[in-house]
Amino acid sequence: MAYNKVSNKKQNRDVKYISKDYGSFKNQLLEYAKVYFPDVFNDFSESNPGTMFLEMAAYVGDVLSFYTDTQIQETFLTLAQDKESLYNLAYAMGYKPKLTSAAQASLTLSQLVPSKNIGGSYIPDMTYALNIKSNSTFLSNEADSSFFLTEDCNFNYSSSFSNITASVWNYDGSNNPEYYLLQKKVPATSGTIKSTTFTVGNAEKFKTLAIFDRNIISIESIEDSDGNIWREVPYLAQDTIFEEVTNTAANDPDLHQYSHETPYLLRLKSVPKRFISRAKPNDVLEIQFGAGISDKVDEQIIPNPDNIGLGIKDGRSKLEQAYDPSNFLYTKAYGEAPANTTLTVTYRIGGGLKSNVSSNSITKVGTLLQNYNAGTNASMRNFVVSTVTCINEEPATGGGGGDTIEDLRLNTISSFSTQNRTVTREDYIVRSLSMPPSLGSIAKAYITQDDQISATTENRIPNPLALNLYTLGYNGSKNLVNLNTATKTNLSTYLEQHRMLTDAINVKNAFVINFGIDFEITVFKNFNNQEVLLQCITDLKNYFNIDKWQINQHIIVTDVKNTIGAVRGVQTVESVRFVNKRGANTGYSQYRYPINAAYRNGVIYPSTDPSIFEIKYPNIDIKGQITTY
């Protein structure tokens, strides 16, 4: 009973848990000693050893309290201050920090091709047009900066987004074109390629390698000694990637007919050999591989959903068999683990402020990775390759340091909120317009909720699980046309990696409404009539430039009149009339549209079906007349 009394006495003592700093701890310990140990400890002078022990206990409590607060603080993204903590939080939320930022430049590449005579007319011989591959290098004469092409520069492919200009370079003795100059713009980024090797022994789950280097931009490739390529993925559970393949008959016999407009196709590829990379704040880049270390077939160590409980081909049932949960780490579910090989890691370094070079400074050709047409003359082909030149007409910009603490914090919050997904309708439009031009050129995009006509009423019933994406592209003359089948297929595949699981996307053609304008004006007496009229037509061309118009955008007639009236010399705008142009035989859209019926309160509205207004031939579809009194 005596023991219980002592125990109860200890439990009833007043212990306060609100102290967090040295002074509070010391005061609480002194108060505790005075209340519960008045006979044992009553000398509170600085020279008393008991006071020393109280102060040491307060010191330890203060230190523990500080580190507890700090550790809790570092677990919150908005409060963390330690860069390594922010790196870990960023990766956990799907953002990959940048160790450095590379400069971006637009390079104008040029090459010569010989001419050929077709029916008495000389044209460029495009069989000698090169396809300069991505990762070809070009050098700047400032700070020894090198730049890499981020996409292929294919002189055999031209579109409104990737246009090729051809001009006569020189003439022969008979005054006929001998060589043509081809020019094309292509994006490039700064950096220098380096490589290192790692020798790997026995297979190890989640094998991790480290590269110690400064200003690492990205991992370009990893290849083992057997020639296998290891692919980088955002996370090890992702076992597929999207890969661009050349649009050839061998790759797709049906879509090959559109190769002149869509030179590449987007394909989904399985990558059992994969890795992830993670940057550390102390100039270290870690590379981690998967956990697949077993050489057995996956179905031998984990259940196959297709046949579990139903037996396998030899009649044996697996329903009653127990599986070790840890077997999932031995399969290739997280990718294979390298074993008994040598890995060659190629990576890119550079960036920084010094990579922001001035215009006309990237003029040296480094290493050209190029394809050419088989069967061409070897000596002529070598000459054509030697004529490749480059120049940046605008400065290279965007180079800088890596993410600061605030950059990490804000970029991670932004990445986590979007999670690389298309959530809103505007997200789908931006994603569609962001598809690489090599997969097809998308000029206009508009998205609406899918619906269907009710069988009992005239009302339309919305479909909450499907969206209609209306698209249009440009032809070589920058007129609106429907996308070809290859481009639509690429767009569907491209959106597949970004769309929400519950969204279904129907890619459709938007309608084009071609129209013309007839207007009449009066001109002040001291102005030249023809000059004023020409300026009015020029301003209308600029106003109706197709780059400025989107699907389902209406025409405000008052703005059109104000555009004409703002021209210097115009006295009055007498009339403006809009005329529908149609007829496939004459090059216009096949769709008739009643513009007068669509006019309401000074606005011409598009149709209920997604459509866009276009002046297809502005030189002949915009007509003006001067009225005199």
Summary of the structure (lengths in Angstrom):
residues: 629
radius of gyration: 35.2
end to end distance: 123.7
largest distance: 125.3
contacts: 1801
relative contact order: 0.11
helix: 25%
strand: 33%
